[in-house]
């Protein structure tokens, strides 16, 4: 269970799904013979199940897939932007530093996809999501049927019906309007990951102030 004070909780399904699609490179964690971890992109199918279903694949040489028996729980962590927050950015002093971030946790019991047809469909869906142009016939990266068949033998797919979804958006909502303004002003001058965090904070602020 992810520790999430009420102020930082996010439970709206469309918001969680949009976040997962935007930050689809997930950390997948399970406990079998030991704690197993893989980092893989996951496709979200929103209409499959009450909370949606995740699809992904790992290398067949990766023993992690042996935990995907439809019975053992697996946790998928979707990481959003994050950044250090200095107490010097607050109007109220003294204060302490912290870290702002956003994450979504999805829990379920994945099942193996291991038929040629199922794997082929999964790979086509992945290509369509990330770079549809290379999936068209005649593209110079397109594999021959024989090459594709050999590559599919090297992977194991899985589908994970989502049983639990938990979002934690720790974006300074517990601070005053003046302190939040100070954070945003400072983050605007940081660059890199801080700018992505700033955009999320602005977006959430606009959502909260809508009538």
Buried (B, 14 or more C-beta within 10 A) or exposed (E): EBEBEEEBEBEEBEBBBBBBBEBBEBBBBBEBEEEBEBEBEBBBBBEBBEBBBBBBBBEEEBEBBBBBEEEEBBBBBBBBBBBEBBEEBBEEEEBEEBEBBBBBBBBBBBBBBBEEEBBBBBBEBBBEBEEEEEBEEEEEEEEEEEEBEEEBEEBBBBBBBBEEBBBBBBBBBEBEEEBBBBBBEBBEEBEEBBBBBBEBBBEBBEEEEEE
